[in-house]
Amino acid sequence: QSVLTQPPSVSAAPGQKVTISCSGSSSNIGKNLISWYQRLPGAAPKLLIYEDNKRPSGIPDRFSGSKSGTSGTLGITGLQTGDEADYYCTSWDSSLSVGVFGGGTKLTVL
Amino acid sequence: EVQLVESGGNLVQPGGSLRLSCAASGFTLRTHWMSWVRQAPGKGLEWVAHINPVGSETFYVDSVKGRFTISRDNAKNSLFLQMNSLRVEDTAVYFCTRGGVGASLWGQGTLVTISS
């Protein structure tokens, strides 16, 4: 059971938009910044979004992040087959004094 | 090239010990928080431990407290994870990362298998 809650899977057609939710609590997302990672099969996780809504250099603006209260959302527009991956949200938990991840969401581009 | 390279993963019996190393190149380790993350087979990602730039503060997930120790040698640009009293549930790929929860640089991982 992960501290942060994500839907196990989402799907959408190529070119469409999808959102992935991440629900936490006042000790993690409600108090600290959220980041999002993409995990392609066989590859190390890749940082997509940090500090709630910032994109590292090289990450296309098709990827966006937002936060409200104790929840965060990752948005992906213009879906491509290459976006099929597992997506993870993460934040610091001030009560546990350690980083925490969501359980991951598998994105399928139909 | 800026990179992290983990080593030390192996097959170990339950109750055994293992020391993972992470060699940093292309940047200076001493200015960064560093962390270890693991992913067990068929499971999601899990933060294992974090350490501040000078090594004076460390943080651990509850399941490894008292068994794992994160440390660093900034002079050698290296990060370590000493793992004792290993359990079957510690079986995972272990990643070294630069930073905390917003880690922009990851190694490729090293496989730790705990089995009799």
Backbone of each chain as ProteinMPNN parsed JSONL, in Angstrom:
{"seq_chain_A": "QSVLTQPPSVSAAPGQKVTISCSGSSSNIGKNLISWYQRLPGAAPKLLIYEDNKRPSGIPDRFSGSKSGTSGTLGITGLQTGDEADYYCTSWDSSLSVGVFGGGTKLTVL", "coords_chain_A": {"N_chain_A": [[0.844, -1.189, 0.0], [0.815, 2.031, -1.094], [1.909, 5.276, 0.003], [1.133, 7.524, -1.42], [-1.584, 7.859, -3.671], [-2.36, 6.542, -6.779], [-4.105, 6.032, -9.899], [-4.249, 2.683, -11.134], [-4.062, 2.267, -13.895], [-4.33, 4.019, -17.027], [-5.741, 5.018, -20.146], [-5.671, 6.109, -23.565], [-6.278, 7.415, -26.85], [-3.906, 7.834, -29.585], [-2.688, 11.156, -29.963], [-4.589, 12.221, -28.326], [-5.502, 13.581, -25.028], [-4.417, 12.926, -21.687], [-4.884, 12.564, -18.166], [-3.249, 12.022, -15.072], [-3.823, 11.244, -11.793], [-2.757, 12.0, -8.415], [-2.995, 11.307, -5.191], [-2.578, 12.498, -1.923], [-1.659, 13.468, 1.371], [-1.849, 15.798, 4.155], [0.675, 15.695, 5.198], [2.431, 15.185, 3.2], [2.012, 15.793, 0.06], [0.385, 17.966, 0.607], [2.024, 19.653, 1.993], [4.535, 19.663, 0.888], [6.646, 19.703, -2.106], [5.784, 18.27, -5.295], [6.826, 15.729, -7.558], [7.165, 14.185, -10.789], [7.71, 11.106, -12.469], [8.737, 9.241, -15.351], [8.764, 5.906, -16.325], [10.16, 3.958, -18.553], [10.137, 0.709, -20.066], [12.878, -1.202, -19.029], [14.512, 0.981, -18.695], [16.066, 3.595, -16.734], [14.228, 5.541, -14.319], [12.822, 8.66, -15.417], [12.924, 12.078, -14.901], [10.116, 14.057, -15.169], [8.521, 16.198, -14.268], [9.124, 18.66, -11.823], [9.069, 20.283, -8.597], [6.287, 20.743, -8.445], [5.267, 21.856, -10.949], [7.224, 22.336, -12.842], [9.299, 21.839, -15.713], [12.068, 19.853, -16.523], [14.98, 20.663, -18.496], [14.653, 19.759, -21.883], [12.384, 18.22, -21.652], [9.362, 17.915, -23.264], [6.731, 20.398, -23.784], [4.363, 19.093, -23.832], [3.971, 17.712, -21.586], [2.722, 18.361, -18.379], [2.334, 19.695, -15.054], [0.355, 19.96, -12.093], [-0.953, 21.149, -8.95], [-3.177, 20.875, -6.21], [-4.174, 21.525, -3.061], [-4.045, 18.547, -1.385], [-3.503, 16.972, -3.533], [-2.112, 16.025, -6.695], [-1.63, 16.46, -10.246], [-0.737, 14.984, -13.297], [-0.471, 15.933, -16.617], [-0.745, 14.927, -19.97], [-0.488, 15.774, -23.258], [-1.317, 15.41, -26.78], [-0.818, 12.61, -27.236], [1.56, 10.006, -27.789], [2.706, 6.896, -29.156], [5.104, 6.28, -28.049], [4.898, 7.254, -25.522], [3.901, 5.349, -23.912], [4.219, 3.925, -20.854], [5.204, 3.519, -17.389], [4.087, 5.72, -14.899], [5.051, 7.746, -12.196], [4.258, 9.473, -9.22], [5.747, 11.556, -6.708], [6.74, 12.687, -3.458], [8.013, 14.507, -0.618], [7.592, 13.209, 2.636], [6.687, 14.672, 5.525], [6.064, 13.627, 8.01], [6.917, 10.96, 8.001], [9.504, 11.423, 7.353], [10.902, 10.822, 4.948], [11.209, 10.225, 1.41], [8.287, 9.562, -0.564], [6.5, 7.464, -2.824], [3.9, 7.256, -5.321], [1.871, 4.422, -6.277], [2.237, 4.011, -8.929], [1.246, 4.435, -12.36], [0.082, 2.826, -15.177], [0.345, 3.757, -18.437], [-1.444, 3.363, -21.338], [-1.377, 3.7, -24.76], [-3.704, 3.613, -27.038]], "CA_chain_A": [[0.0, 0.0, 0.0], [1.646, 3.214, -1.214], [1.457, 6.46, 0.748], [0.44, 8.331, -2.412], [-2.502, 7.001, -4.416], [-2.517, 6.785, -8.209], [-4.883, 4.976, -10.574], [-3.327, 1.66, -11.663], [-3.899, 2.375, -15.341], [-5.123, 4.943, -17.825], [-5.52, 4.787, -21.568], [-6.241, 7.082, -24.482], [-5.841, 7.218, -28.23], [-2.845, 8.743, -30.041], [-3.116, 12.51, -30.221], [-5.5, 12.696, -27.279], [-4.927, 14.043, -23.771], [-4.715, 12.099, -20.533], [-4.416, 13.077, -16.89], [-2.985, 11.027, -14.042], [-3.968, 11.876, -10.488], [-1.915, 11.537, -7.325], [-3.626, 11.797, -3.97], [-1.76, 12.32, -0.73], [-2.189, 13.992, 2.621], [-1.262, 17.056, 4.63], [2.082, 15.518, 5.582], [3.282, 15.045, 2.02], [1.688, 16.729, -1.015], [-0.201, 19.177, 1.174], [3.038, 20.493, 2.615], [5.786, 19.615, 0.128], [6.559, 19.729, -3.559], [5.537, 16.999, -5.964], [7.55, 15.471, -8.798], [6.635, 13.071, -11.58], [8.7, 10.354, -13.227], [8.335, 8.291, -16.383], [9.622, 4.717, -16.334], [10.026, 3.124, -19.74], [10.675, -0.64, -19.814], [14.315, -1.391, -19.161], [15.248, 2.237, -18.546], [15.973, 4.254, -15.431], [13.187, 6.579, -14.264], [13.169, 9.943, -16.012], [12.184, 13.169, -14.276], [9.268, 14.798, -16.101], [8.037, 17.41, -13.612], [9.611, 18.848, -10.461], [8.507, 21.455, -7.907], [4.85, 20.789, -8.785], [4.851, 22.176, -12.317], [8.364, 22.738, -13.67], [9.829, 20.803, -16.587], [13.517, 19.904, -16.767], [15.39, 20.905, -19.865], [14.5, 18.606, -22.755], [11.048, 17.625, -21.52], [8.453, 18.734, -24.087], [5.63, 21.038, -23.06], [3.185, 18.206, -23.822], [3.871, 17.242, -20.206], [2.477, 19.448, -17.449], [1.998, 19.283, -13.703], [-0.38, 20.912, -11.279], [-1.229, 20.682, -7.597], [-4.211, 21.579, -5.472], [-4.346, 20.902, -1.755], [-3.262, 17.33, -1.149], [-3.485, 16.164, -4.763], [-1.407, 16.537, -7.863], [-2.065, 15.898, -11.519], [0.159, 15.021, -14.46], [-1.195, 15.976, -17.866], [0.031, 14.636, -21.184], [-1.282, 16.058, -24.459], [-0.74, 14.907, -28.016], [-0.25, 11.317, -26.894], [2.296, 9.247, -28.781], [2.917, 5.506, -28.713], [6.311, 6.284, -27.233], [4.569, 7.678, -24.16], [3.484, 4.179, -23.131], [5.192, 3.753, -19.78], [4.67, 3.676, -16.036], [4.289, 7.068, -14.394], [5.05, 7.773, -10.736], [4.351, 10.737, -8.503], [6.519, 11.439, -5.487], [6.846, 13.886, -2.629], [8.597, 14.264, 0.697], [6.599, 13.099, 3.69], [7.271, 15.296, 6.71], [5.827, 12.77, 9.175], [7.775, 9.785, 7.861], [10.872, 11.904, 7.109], [11.473, 10.093, 3.822], [10.419, 10.397, 0.211], [7.256, 8.553, -0.798], [6.026, 7.369, -4.191], [2.639, 6.621, -5.621], [2.045, 3.054, -6.725], [2.517, 3.979, -10.362], [0.122, 4.34, -13.3], [0.498, 2.344, -16.493], [-0.322, 4.458, -19.532], [-1.558, 2.654, -22.611], [-1.815, 4.533, -25.88], [-4.426, 2.617, -27.837]], "C_chain_A": [[0.883, 1.244, 0.0], [1.045, 4.375, -0.435], [0.676, 7.397, -0.169], [-0.383, 7.401, -3.297], [-2.639, 7.457, -5.868], [-3.437, 5.73, -8.793], [-3.913, 3.962, -11.171], [-3.061, 1.816, -13.156], [-4.794, 3.457, -15.911], [-4.83, 4.636, -19.276], [-6.196, 5.877, -22.383], [-5.662, 6.821, -25.862], [-4.699, 8.173, -28.569], [-3.412, 10.111, -30.37], [-4.034, 13.091, -29.161], [-4.731, 13.156, -26.046], [-5.313, 13.08, -22.653], [-4.209, 12.802, -19.277], [-4.253, 11.912, -15.916], [-3.011, 11.733, -12.691], [-3.058, 11.23, -9.454], [-2.471, 12.154, -6.044], [-2.76, 11.488, -2.755], [-2.441, 12.858, 0.499], [-1.473, 15.273, 3.007], [0.203, 16.918, 5.011], [3.004, 15.36, 4.381], [2.911, 16.098, 0.968], [1.14, 18.037, -0.466], [0.811, 20.146, 1.751], [4.301, 20.617, 1.77], [5.55, 19.554, -1.375], [6.388, 18.331, -4.13], [6.363, 16.914, -7.246], [6.899, 14.278, -9.482], [7.762, 12.435, -12.397], [8.023, 9.456, -14.256], [9.297, 7.111, -16.35], [9.286, 3.882, -17.559], [10.641, 1.766, -19.449], [12.18, -0.694, -20.042], [15.148, -0.147, -18.993], [15.119, 2.768, -17.136], [14.832, 5.276, -15.454], [13.712, 7.91, -14.768], [12.303, 11.012, -15.383], [11.429, 13.951, -15.336], [8.88, 16.166, -15.548], [8.669, 17.469, -12.22], [9.023, 20.136, -9.901], [7.099, 21.754, -8.411], [4.565, 20.931, -10.274], [5.992, 22.597, -13.239], [8.885, 21.557, -14.486], [11.34, 20.941, -16.72], [13.789, 20.188, -18.237], [15.25, 19.62, -20.695], [13.168, 17.899, -22.663], [10.061, 18.499, -22.293], [7.279, 19.281, -23.285], [4.314, 20.267, -23.207], [2.922, 17.674, -22.415], [3.69, 18.445, -19.28], [2.095, 18.885, -16.087], [1.234, 20.375, -12.983], [-0.629, 20.292, -9.916], [-2.318, 21.534, -6.971], [-4.437, 20.85, -4.16], [-3.443, 19.705, -1.56], [-3.238, 16.407, -2.365], [-2.71, 16.852, -5.862], [-1.887, 15.84, -9.109], [-0.968, 16.055, -12.562], [-0.722, 15.0, -15.701], [-0.262, 15.697, -19.029], [-0.891, 14.865, -22.372], [-0.581, 15.485, -25.687], [-0.087, 13.549, -27.828], [0.404, 10.62, -28.084], [2.495, 7.83, -28.26], [4.149, 5.402, -27.828], [6.09, 6.744, -25.811], [4.11, 6.509, -23.305], [4.581, 3.846, -22.114], [4.449, 3.723, -18.456], [5.035, 5.058, -15.536], [4.116, 7.073, -12.87], [5.068, 9.202, -10.22], [5.149, 10.495, -7.221], [6.564, 12.765, -4.754], [7.584, 13.501, -1.352], [7.463, 14.151, 1.703], [7.219, 13.586, 4.993], [7.052, 14.477, 7.98], [6.742, 11.552, 9.159], [9.252, 10.16, 7.723], [11.584, 11.06, 6.053], [10.627, 10.42, 2.601], [9.403, 9.271, 0.076], [6.818, 8.62, -2.25], [4.562, 6.95, -4.217], [2.922, 5.223, -6.147], [2.352, 2.907, -8.209], [1.256, 3.808, -11.191], [0.649, 3.899, -14.659], [-0.336, 3.036, -17.553], [-0.277, 3.598, -20.779], [-2.084, 3.62, -23.65], [-2.394, 3.588, -26.924], [-4.211, 2.791, -29.332]], "O_chain_A": [[1.611, 1.495, 0.96], [-0.168, 4.449, -0.239], [-0.319, 7.992, 0.243], [0.053, 6.3, -3.633], [-2.986, 8.605, -6.145], [-3.544, 4.636, -8.239], [-2.854, 4.348, -11.666], [-1.96, 1.531, -13.628], [-5.854, 3.772, -15.37], [-3.791, 4.06, -19.601], [-7.17, 6.487, -21.943], [-4.679, 6.096, -26.014], [-4.539, 9.205, -27.917], [-4.477, 10.224, -30.977], [-4.237, 14.304, -29.1], [-3.501, 13.13, -26.009], [-6.395, 12.493, -22.67], [-3.227, 13.542, -19.323], [-5.019, 10.948, -15.939], [-2.294, 12.711, -12.482], [-2.645, 10.079, -9.593], [-2.418, 13.368, -5.848], [-2.276, 10.369, -2.584], [-3.654, 12.726, 0.658], [-0.607, 15.765, 2.284], [0.904, 17.922, 5.135], [4.225, 15.398, 4.527], [3.46, 17.2, 0.996], [1.405, 19.103, -1.022], [0.504, 21.317, 1.974], [5.056, 21.577, 1.923], [4.426, 19.38, -1.847], [6.794, 17.34, -3.523], [6.567, 17.917, -7.93], [6.192, 13.482, -8.864], [8.634, 13.118, -12.933], [6.904, 8.981, -14.063], [10.513, 7.3, -16.349], [8.268, 3.191, -17.601], [11.58, 1.678, -18.658], [12.688, -0.293, -21.089], [16.371, -0.2, -19.131], [14.173, 2.432, -16.423], [14.513, 5.817, -16.512], [14.88, 8.25, -14.578], [11.08, 10.874, -15.333], [12.025, 14.451, -16.29], [8.907, 17.166, -16.265], [8.741, 16.458, -11.522], [8.535, 20.98, -10.652], [6.778, 22.891, -8.757], [3.722, 20.215, -10.813], [5.747, 23.156, -14.308], [8.908, 20.422, -14.01], [11.84, 22.03, -17.001], [12.936, 19.977, -19.099], [15.67, 18.543, -20.271], [12.851, 17.063, -23.508], [9.935, 19.69, -22.01], [6.883, 18.723, -22.262], [3.269, 20.735, -22.756], [1.815, 17.246, -22.091], [4.42, 19.431, -19.386], [1.604, 17.762, -15.974], [1.439, 21.563, -13.231], [-0.531, 19.077, -9.741], [-2.377, 22.747, -7.173], [-4.846, 19.688, -4.151], [-2.219, 19.831, -1.568], [-2.983, 15.21, -2.24], [-2.656, 18.079, -5.95], [-2.48, 14.763, -9.045], [-0.356, 17.115, -12.691], [-1.61, 14.158, -15.827], [0.872, 16.175, -19.061], [-1.942, 14.235, -22.486], [0.594, 15.122, -25.636], [1.065, 13.354, -28.213], [-0.105, 10.634, -29.205], [2.456, 7.598, -27.052], [4.225, 4.535, -26.958], [6.99, 6.641, -24.977], [3.945, 6.658, -22.095], [5.714, 3.53, -22.477], [3.229, 3.88, -18.405], [6.161, 5.518, -15.726], [3.173, 6.492, -12.332], [5.811, 10.042, -10.728], [5.214, 9.374, -6.717], [6.441, 13.83, -5.359], [7.754, 12.32, -1.048], [6.489, 14.9, 1.638], [8.163, 12.982, 5.503], [7.806, 14.635, 8.94], [7.28, 11.163, 10.196], [10.136, 9.334, 7.945], [12.725, 10.64, 6.244], [9.476, 10.838, 2.726], [9.635, 8.158, 0.548], [6.768, 9.698, -2.842], [4.051, 6.365, -3.262], [4.069, 4.877, -6.431], [2.684, 1.821, -8.684], [0.316, 3.126, -10.782], [1.55, 4.523, -15.22], [-1.562, 2.922, -17.573], [0.788, 3.162, -21.217], [-3.106, 4.277, -23.449], [-1.666, 2.861, -27.601], [-4.757, 2.025, -30.127]]}, "seq_chain_B": "EVQLVESGGNLVQPGGSLRLSCAASGFTLRTHWMSWVRQAPGKGLEWVAHINPVGSETFYVDSVKGRFTISRDNAKNSLFLQMNSLRVEDTAVYFCTRGGVGASLWGQGTLVTISS", "coords_chain_B": {"N_chain_B": [[31.202, 13.032, -19.302], [28.144, 13.401, -17.586], [27.208, 11.242, -15.111], [25.927, 8.457, -13.173], [27.035, 5.487, -11.744], [26.172, 2.426, -10.615], [27.263, -0.298, -8.517], [27.958, -3.576, -7.13], [25.75, -5.158, -6.659], [24.303, -8.4, -6.077], [23.772, -11.974, -5.613], [22.592, -13.021, -2.58], [22.345, -14.79, 0.511], [19.5, -14.966, 2.743], [19.744, -12.9, 5.638], [22.298, -12.18, 5.187], [24.91, -9.822, 4.139], [25.559, -6.861, 2.157], [27.266, -4.479, 0.166], [26.54, -1.662, -1.587], [27.771, 0.43, -4.167], [28.106, 3.673, -5.621], [29.306, 5.397, -8.219], [30.083, 8.642, -9.076], [30.399, 10.758, -11.894], [31.581, 13.486, -13.904], [30.477, 15.562, -12.505], [30.445, 17.342, -9.357], [30.089, 15.631, -6.441], [29.795, 16.6, -3.834], [28.094, 18.776, -3.537], [25.508, 18.008, -3.586], [22.401, 16.576, -2.444], [21.904, 13.095, -2.048], [20.45, 9.948, -2.991], [19.046, 6.636, -2.516], [17.046, 4.454, -4.373], [14.695, 1.84, -4.802], [13.357, -0.909, -6.736], [11.317, -3.523, -6.503], [10.703, -6.78, -7.974], [7.989, -6.622, -10.161], [6.818, -4.632, -8.669], [6.31, -1.198, -7.468], [8.228, 1.915, -7.453], [10.43, 2.731, -4.734], [11.581, 4.915, -2.283], [14.581, 4.509, -0.568], [16.711, 5.521, 1.03], [18.125, 8.677, 2.04], [20.691, 11.205, 1.887], [22.352, 14.067, 3.155], [24.365, 16.79, 1.686], [26.841, 16.916, 3.131], [26.878, 14.645, 4.576], [25.911, 14.543, 7.137], [23.279, 14.244, 7.807], [20.846, 11.742, 7.609], [18.233, 9.761, 6.179], [15.71, 7.287, 6.301], [13.568, 4.75, 4.875], [11.043, 3.112, 6.745], [11.161, 0.295, 6.675], [13.82, -0.427, 6.367], [15.272, 0.691, 8.364], [17.796, 0.597, 10.802], [18.979, -1.553, 9.617], [20.074, -0.885, 7.122], [22.59, 1.372, 5.921], [23.26, 4.505, 4.715], [25.899, 6.228, 3.131], [28.609, 8.461, 2.282], [31.457, 9.395, 0.3], [32.822, 12.145, -0.349], [35.25, 13.023, -1.297], [36.03, 10.989, -2.935], [34.029, 11.049, -4.696], [31.782, 9.373, -4.366], [28.974, 7.294, -3.462], [27.379, 5.246, -1.01], [25.703, 2.208, 0.042], [25.249, 0.362, 2.726], [24.099, -2.763, 3.424], [22.64, -4.771, 5.735], [21.581, -7.789, 7.473], [19.881, -8.9, 5.518], [16.796, -9.443, 3.786], [14.384, -11.535, 2.109], [12.497, -9.889, 0.952], [13.943, -7.65, 0.323], [14.909, -7.961, -2.15], [15.543, -6.52, -5.214], [15.964, -4.053, -7.845], [18.375, -1.652, -7.356], [18.7, 1.782, -7.369], [20.847, 4.554, -7.714], [20.544, 7.97, -7.029], [20.786, 11.441, -7.915], [20.058, 13.967, -5.835], [16.963, 14.81, -4.095], [13.567, 14.138, -3.831], [13.063, 15.245, -6.283], [14.813, 14.169, -8.243], [17.098, 14.486, -10.809], [19.001, 12.986, -12.036], [19.823, 9.663, -12.585], [21.235, 6.46, -11.921], [21.798, 3.385, -13.757], [21.083, 1.239, -12.298], [21.457, -1.572, -10.007], [21.259, -5.038, -9.496], [19.938, -6.659, -6.738], [19.626, -9.699, -5.21], [17.997, -11.657, -2.939], [18.093, -14.719, -1.672], [17.763, -18.131, -0.713]], "CA_chain_B": [[29.757, 12.794, -19.287], [27.54, 13.372, -16.258], [26.541, 9.971, -14.92], [26.038, 7.68, -11.947], [27.186, 4.071, -12.059], [26.073, 1.585, -9.422], [27.899, -1.614, -8.532], [27.88, -4.295, -5.874], [24.607, -6.048, -6.58], [24.685, -9.802, -6.123], [22.873, -12.935, -4.983], [23.002, -13.207, -1.187], [21.387, -15.532, 1.319], [18.839, -14.19, 3.81], [20.59, -12.668, 6.801], [23.616, -11.748, 4.745], [25.193, -8.401, 3.967], [26.002, -6.428, 0.841], [27.542, -3.048, 0.109], [26.394, -1.081, -2.907], [28.519, 1.649, -4.414], [27.642, 4.497, -6.729], [30.381, 6.298, -8.632], [29.622, 9.812, -9.823], [31.385, 11.372, -12.781], [31.097, 14.627, -14.66], [29.995, 16.613, -11.612], [30.964, 17.233, -8.002], [29.071, 15.036, -5.574], [29.715, 17.238, -2.526], [27.103, 19.849, -3.458], [24.176, 17.442, -3.833], [21.736, 15.489, -1.74], [21.923, 11.85, -2.814], [19.457, 8.995, -2.493], [18.898, 5.297, -3.106], [15.674, 4.048, -4.67], [14.672, 0.454, -5.27], [12.141, -1.415, -7.342], [11.209, -4.974, -6.406], [10.054, -7.361, -9.153], [6.545, -6.45, -10.251], [6.348, -3.597, -7.741], [6.628, 0.171, -7.829], [9.447, 2.507, -6.929], [10.427, 3.013, -3.289], [12.753, 5.599, -1.736], [15.19, 3.705, 0.487], [17.491, 6.346, 1.942], [18.617, 9.959, 1.548], [21.793, 11.753, 2.672], [22.609, 15.474, 2.801], [25.645, 16.949, 0.993], [28.05, 16.678, 3.934], [26.758, 13.346, 5.209], [25.552, 14.661, 8.549], [21.87, 13.9, 7.988], [20.396, 10.602, 6.803], [16.825, 9.442, 6.343], [15.461, 5.935, 5.814], [12.228, 4.191, 4.924], [10.933, 2.328, 7.978], [11.467, -1.129, 6.488], [15.263, -0.69, 6.349], [15.914, 1.34, 9.508], [18.537, -0.312, 11.666], [19.642, -2.587, 8.805], [20.8, -0.249, 6.02], [23.272, 2.623, 6.229], [23.709, 5.273, 3.558], [27.065, 7.051, 3.451], [29.212, 9.05, 1.095], [32.847, 9.839, 0.358], [32.844, 13.225, -1.338], [36.595, 13.104, -1.877], [36.09, 9.969, -3.982], [32.828, 11.206, -5.532], [31.073, 8.101, -4.287], [27.868, 7.079, -2.533], [27.346, 3.845, -0.621], [24.581, 1.695, 0.823], [25.588, -0.87, 3.429], [22.853, -3.47, 3.695], [22.834, -5.915, 6.636], [20.379, -8.558, 7.832], [19.046, -8.839, 4.319], [15.579, -10.251, 3.751], [13.909, -11.856, 0.76], [11.756, -8.733, 0.439], [14.889, -6.619, -0.119], [15.231, -8.24, -3.548], [15.12, -5.382, -6.039], [16.974, -3.252, -8.516], [18.678, -0.476, -6.552], [19.172, 2.917, -8.151], [21.469, 5.705, -7.067], [20.018, 9.178, -7.648], [21.31, 12.727, -7.467], [18.994, 14.833, -5.376], [15.917, 14.198, -3.284], [12.414, 13.622, -4.575], [13.116, 15.756, -7.652], [16.127, 13.746, -8.731], [17.185, 14.584, -12.266], [20.016, 12.075, -12.552], [19.72, 8.318, -12.038], [22.064, 5.425, -12.506], [21.052, 2.336, -14.451], [20.623, 0.268, -11.306], [22.184, -2.807, -9.754], [20.292, -6.022, -9.021], [20.198, -7.365, -5.488], [18.732, -10.839, -5.069], [18.126, -12.324, -1.643], [17.462, -16.025, -1.814], [18.532, -19.266, -0.201]], "C_chain_B": [[29.263, 12.726, -17.842], [26.797, 12.056, -16.086], [26.777, 9.407, -13.53], [26.106, 6.214, -12.341], [27.192, 3.268, -10.769], [26.829, 0.277, -9.617], [27.683, -2.285, -7.183], [26.692, -5.228, -5.738], [25.025, -7.503, -6.763], [23.573, -10.665, -5.556], [23.42, -13.227, -3.592], [21.928, -13.997, -0.455], [20.711, -14.626, 2.337], [19.725, -14.108, 5.046], [21.97, -12.161, 6.448], [23.736, -10.245, 4.59], [25.696, -8.123, 2.558], [26.279, -4.934, 0.918], [27.443, -2.591, -1.331], [27.218, 0.191, -2.987], [27.925, 2.374, -5.609], [28.747, 5.504, -7.04], [29.804, 7.414, -9.49], [30.746, 10.341, -10.703], [30.744, 12.529, -13.536], [30.531, 15.74, -13.809], [30.555, 16.346, -10.215], [29.872, 16.784, -7.061], [28.781, 15.897, -4.353], [28.65, 18.321, -2.423], [25.674, 19.32, -3.547], [23.693, 16.501, -2.733], [21.81, 14.26, -2.659], [20.943, 10.869, -2.171], [19.633, 7.63, -3.152], [17.404, 5.011, -3.243], [15.732, 2.592, -5.093], [13.332, 0.126, -5.904], [12.177, -2.93, -7.302], [10.493, -5.511, -7.645], [8.536, -7.202, -9.106], [5.963, -5.382, -9.348], [6.733, -2.211, -8.231], [7.939, 0.642, -7.223], [9.311, 2.794, -5.438], [11.713, 3.739, -2.917], [13.285, 4.763, -0.572], [15.892, 4.588, 1.51], [17.937, 7.624, 1.241], [19.77, 10.407, 2.443], [22.076, 13.17, 2.215], [24.026, 15.626, 2.247], [26.892, 16.636, 1.824], [27.991, 15.354, 4.692], [26.339, 13.381, 6.667], [24.097, 14.318, 8.841], [21.503, 12.745, 7.058], [18.944, 10.29, 7.148], [16.571, 8.088, 5.678], [13.969, 5.6, 5.808], [12.184, 3.229, 6.111], [11.43, 0.892, 7.829], [12.964, -1.441, 6.491], [15.99, -0.056, 7.536], [16.575, 0.307, 10.41], [19.271, -1.398, 10.908], [20.514, -1.989, 7.702], [21.449, 1.045, 6.52], [23.723, 3.282, 4.934], [24.897, 6.132, 3.988], [27.656, 7.572, 2.146], [30.669, 9.376, 1.353], [32.979, 10.904, -0.732], [34.211, 13.36, -2.012], [36.76, 12.114, -3.026], [34.868, 10.009, -4.902], [31.971, 9.951, -5.553], [30.017, 8.078, -3.198], [27.805, 5.587, -2.242], [26.021, 3.495, 0.068], [25.01, 0.36, 1.418], [24.289, -1.533, 3.859], [23.159, -4.721, 4.52], [21.502, -6.601, 6.903], [19.383, -8.577, 6.683], [17.917, -9.861, 4.348], [15.186, -10.52, 2.31], [13.221, -10.652, 0.133], [12.655, -7.551, 0.071], [15.328, -6.845, -1.561], [14.671, -7.147, -4.445], [16.286, -4.893, -6.882], [17.139, -1.984, -7.696], [19.298, 0.597, -7.436], [19.789, 3.963, -7.234], [20.916, 6.943, -7.773], [20.684, 10.418, -7.069], [20.135, 13.608, -7.089], [18.021, 14.091, -4.47], [14.788, 13.744, -4.18], [12.363, 14.16, -6.011], [14.437, 15.431, -8.306], [16.176, 13.719, -10.249], [18.186, 13.616, -12.872], [19.926, 10.743, -11.814], [20.776, 7.427, -12.685], [21.175, 4.397, -13.188], [20.576, 1.231, -13.514], [21.515, -0.947, -11.18], [21.229, -3.778, -9.065], [20.787, -6.701, -7.753], [19.165, -8.471, -5.351], [19.02, -11.537, -3.751], [17.35, -13.638, -1.722], [18.376, -17.097, -1.242], [18.688, -20.339, -1.276]], "O_chain_B": [[29.876, 12.083, -16.99], [25.856, 11.775, -16.829], [27.69, 9.817, -12.812], [25.326, 5.753, -13.174], [28.09, 3.404, -9.938], [27.009, -0.191, -10.742], [27.275, -1.643, -6.215], [26.632, -6.013, -4.792], [25.964, -7.808, -7.498], [22.559, -10.157, -5.079], [24.573, -13.631, -3.443], [20.742, -13.885, -0.766], [21.29, -13.622, 2.752], [20.363, -15.081, 5.45], [22.73, -11.755, 7.328], [22.801, -9.495, 4.869], [26.186, -9.013, 1.862], [25.605, -4.209, 1.649], [28.175, -3.073, -2.196], [27.349, 0.931, -2.011], [27.321, 1.763, -6.49], [29.074, 6.357, -6.214], [29.131, 7.168, -10.49], [31.907, 10.365, -10.294], [29.536, 12.55, -13.773], [30.136, 16.776, -14.344], [31.07, 15.264, -9.934], [28.857, 17.46, -6.897], [27.646, 15.929, -3.877], [28.329, 18.749, -1.314], [24.728, 20.106, -3.581], [24.47, 15.733, -2.166], [21.782, 14.381, -3.884], [20.649, 10.947, -0.978], [20.275, 7.494, -4.193], [16.614, 5.293, -2.342], [16.72, 2.157, -5.684], [12.321, 0.781, -5.652], [12.982, -3.553, -7.995], [9.753, -4.775, -8.298], [7.886, -7.596, -8.138], [4.743, -5.236, -9.267], [7.389, -2.058, -9.262], [8.658, -0.117, -6.574], [8.217, 3.065, -4.943], [12.808, 3.25, -3.196], [12.522, 4.357, 0.305], [15.696, 4.427, 2.715], [18.104, 7.658, 0.022], [19.828, 10.038, 3.616], [22.045, 13.453, 1.018], [24.816, 14.685, 2.328], [27.887, 16.147, 1.288], [28.947, 14.985, 5.374], [26.404, 12.365, 7.359], [23.725, 14.122, 9.998], [21.813, 12.771, 5.867], [18.492, 10.528, 8.268], [17.14, 7.782, 4.631], [13.206, 6.105, 6.632], [13.192, 2.602, 6.439], [12.043, 0.34, 8.743], [13.343, -2.607, 6.607], [17.196, -0.247, 7.695], [15.986, -0.723, 10.737], [20.103, -2.099, 11.485], [21.574, -2.53, 7.386], [20.932, 1.716, 7.412], [24.473, 2.695, 4.154], [24.897, 6.697, 5.082], [27.249, 7.171, 1.055], [31.069, 9.608, 2.494], [33.221, 10.586, -1.896], [34.3, 13.768, -3.171], [37.52, 12.353, -3.965], [34.684, 9.145, -5.761], [31.496, 9.52, -6.603], [30.136, 8.739, -2.166], [28.13, 4.762, -3.096], [25.324, 4.361, 0.597], [25.121, -0.642, 0.712], [23.48, -0.937, 4.57], [23.855, -5.623, 4.053], [20.437, -6.064, 6.599], [18.197, -8.305, 6.863], [18.061, -10.973, 4.855], [15.61, -9.809, 1.4], [13.343, -10.415, -1.068], [12.163, -6.548, -0.445], [16.038, -6.017, -2.133], [13.469, -6.88, -4.436], [17.437, -5.268, -6.662], [16.157, -1.315, -7.376], [20.275, 0.361, -8.147], [19.307, 4.214, -6.13], [20.831, 6.958, -9.001], [21.088, 10.448, -5.907], [19.311, 13.953, -7.936], [18.218, 12.926, -4.126], [15.011, 13.05, -5.171], [11.685, 13.582, -6.861], [15.102, 16.307, -8.858], [15.396, 13.02, -10.896], [18.22, 13.441, -14.09], [19.95, 10.696, -10.584], [21.154, 7.62, -13.841], [19.95, 4.526, -13.195], [19.763, 0.39, -13.896], [22.234, -1.311, -12.11], [20.483, -3.394, -8.164], [21.893, -7.239, -7.7], [17.962, -8.209, -5.372], [20.147, -11.954, -3.486], [16.123, -13.655, -1.823], [19.601, -16.981, -1.283], [19.308, -21.374, -1.03]]}, "name": "protein", "num_of_chains": 2, "seq": "QSVLTQPPSVSAAPGQKVTISCSGSSSNIGKNLISWYQRLPGAAPKLLIYEDNKRPSGIPDRFSGSKSGTSGTLGITGLQTGDEADYYCTSWDSSLSVGVFGGGTKLTVLEVQLVESGGNLVQPGGSLRLSCAASGFTLRTHWMSWVRQAPGKGLEWVAHINPVGSETFYVDSVKGRFTISRDNAKNSLFLQMNSLRVEDTAVYFCTRGGVGASLWGQGTLVTISS"}
